[in-house]
Amino acid sequence: MEKSRLYIRNAVLLAGLNILLRGAAVSFNGYVAGKIGSESMGLFTLVMSIYGFAVTLATSSVNLAAVRLTAERCARISGGEGQAYRKTVRGVILAVCRYSLFFGCGAAVLLFGFSGPIAHWLLEDLRTLSSLRLLAVSLPAISLTSALNGYFTGMRKIVKNAVMTLCEQAAKFCITAAALVCVVPTGSVEYMCLAVVGGSAAAEGLSLLLAVLLYLTDSRIPLGDKPGRKKETIPTAFRDAAEIALPVAIGAYARQGLVTAEHLAIPWGLRQSGSSQTEALAAYGVLQGMALQVVLFPYAVIGAFTGVLIPEVTAMDAVGQGEKLKELCRKVLRTALVFSLVSFAVFYFFAMPLGTGIYHTAEAGAYIRKLSFLVPFMYIDTVTDALLKGLGEQRYCMKVNIADAAISLVLVVIFTPTLGLGGYIISMYACEIVNLYLSARKLRQRLGAGTGK
């Protein structure tokens, strides 16, 4: 099978699975929102904003390092014998797993140790303390799973990633639903938030066990490649993983830190505009925890194609296939544009049925319509960033994303106290448009100058 056809098959497979899982996730999110209410959803979303930063620190872009190292090493030893592949791949896995353990365990210790001050001073709600501590325990597992997930992507074995994702989500839904049955009758916002968080943490542990099992039974040869007679191997060290991941990770720390600050500033701004703590959490929960989740649903397709796109771009760039790479980029961007416009139309014209059908509230539908115009910019920007990362431009993406987050935080602080959630939506539009412009300009320059290094 030609590698281009293999890319399409993998992308379609992953897209189909992601659509299924995203659909289930949005439906389950609606079930959870109906069970715990908008205030608990707001509290949960605040906890997850802190958790997002902790996960960023724990993974430290190890997935990108695993994808690029696996794809690049295997492309360079193409035609090697089976033992050469296995030895080269083993070196990659050891390097990325050491990297992930270092950052995963460190992040867990930091989050657990500082959970008290975070709950008291940053979130200003001690009901989040138990959830933060529980989430800290899951960080090493998330980091290791991210490394192994990147390995399977680099090997073009998307089916294994699909199996991992399917099992993880199924476990999350079942465990969370069972926990909610036990705690909802208590009426405790803290326990309801803890039940949702606990389902996610338990599912991450099960996902790691499955990932290890799939790796141990793996052939260590990229899908579509045939072993030859060459005995060349390429060693990989911790430093190799760090050189790829750390520049992106440092930017991710800064960006996620700014994003976290932005999310904390939104309820603050709403309180400054005259809302009570309960009203601020409820409004924040409707926009961020409900409406935005629907608008992000088509990422099930976009994420599938970008996930398998990075190793393909990296491999083409590594062997100097400049013209084929340019053609691939053009096709991908054209497809992303058409897809994003169709998605916009669906969200704009069916916003109210979506909001009332999933979350039983017209308020969610109104926010879906307001966010629908943002869809084309968001989706095309995601694809453009994936192309740039495949070309090794992760540092540029880092700089743009940091600037994006910093500007967004400033705009939220300025506009939200006077305009409420409308100020936050304005900041989203302004930053996404600037982000897309800068990324598209860089991609055009990179392809126009040639892709050889």
C-alpha positions, 0 to 999 in steps of 0.5 A: 500500500502506498504511503499516501493511501495509508495516510488517508486510510489512517486519517479517515479511520481516526476521524470516524472514531473521533466523531463517534467519541466526540459525539458520545462526549458531548452527549455525556457532557450534557448528561453531566451538566443536567445532573450537577447543574451549571454552578458545579459545571463552572467549578469543574471547569475552573478546576480543569483550567488548573489541571490543564496547566499541570498536564502541560507541565507533566507531558512537556510536549513529549508526544511531539518528540515521540512522533518526530523521533519515531518518524524521522528515525524510521525514515532514515533506516528505511529498508533496514532489517527487523532487528535494526528497526527494533533497536532503533525504536527501543532507543526512542521509547526509552528516551521519551519515557525517561523524559515523560517520567521526569516531568510527569512525577515532578508535576504531580508533586507540585500540584499535590503539594500546592493544592491548598494555596491554589484552592484558597488563593487562585480559585478562591474556593476550598471545594476544589481542594480534593479534586486537585489532589486526586488529579495530581495522582494521574499526571505520571500516567498521562505523561507516559501515555502521551509518549506511547501515543506519539510513538504509535502515531509516528509508526502510522499505527493509528488503530492502536491509538484508536483502541486506547482512546475508545477504551479510555473514554468508555471507562471514563463515562462508566466510572463517572456515571457510577460515581454521580449516582452515589453523590448527586443525592447529597447535593454537594457541589464539591462531591459532584465535581470530585465524581467527574474528576475521579472518572477522568483520573481512573480512566487515565490509569487504565489507558496507560496499562493498555498502552503498555500492553499494545507496545509490548505486543508491537512489531516495532516496524512502521506500518507500510514499511518492509524490512530489508537487509541494512543493519544501520541503527540510530541511537536516541538519548534523553537529550534528543527528546529534550531538544525537540520537546523542551522548546515547545514545552517552554512555550506551552508552559507560558501559553497555558499559564496565561490561558489558566490566568485568563480562565481565572480572570473570567469569573473575576471579571463577571463578579466585577460586573455585578454578578455573585460567585454563584452567578459567575460560575454558572455563566462561565459553566454555560459558555466554557463547559457547554457551548464551547464544547459543542463548537469544538466538536468538529475537532474530532475530524480536524484532530484526526487529520492533523494527528497523522499529518505531522509524521508524514510532513516530517518524513517528506521534509527529512528526505527532501520531497519538497514538491510533494510536500507543497502539494500535500499542504495545499490539499490539506488547507483546501479541505480544511477551509471547506470543512470549516465553512460547512461546520460554521453553517451548521452551528449558526443555523442549528445553534438553538436546537443544539443548545436546547437538545443537548443542554436543555437551555437556550442560553447555551444555544445563543452562545453557540451562535455567537461562537460559530463565526470563530469556527473557520479561523480556529480550524484552519489555524489548527491545521496550519500549526500542525503543518508548521510543527511537521516542518520543525517550526515548533519554536515559531508556533510557540512564540505566536501562541504565547503572544496570543494568550498574553493578548487574550488575558489583557483583553479579558481583564479590560473588557469582561468587567464592563461587557461581561462574557461578551468581552471574553468572546471579543478577545477570542475573535481578536486573538484567533484572527491574529494567530491565524494570520501569523501562522499562515504567513510563516507557512507560506514563507517556509514553503516558498523558501524550500523545505530542505534543511 
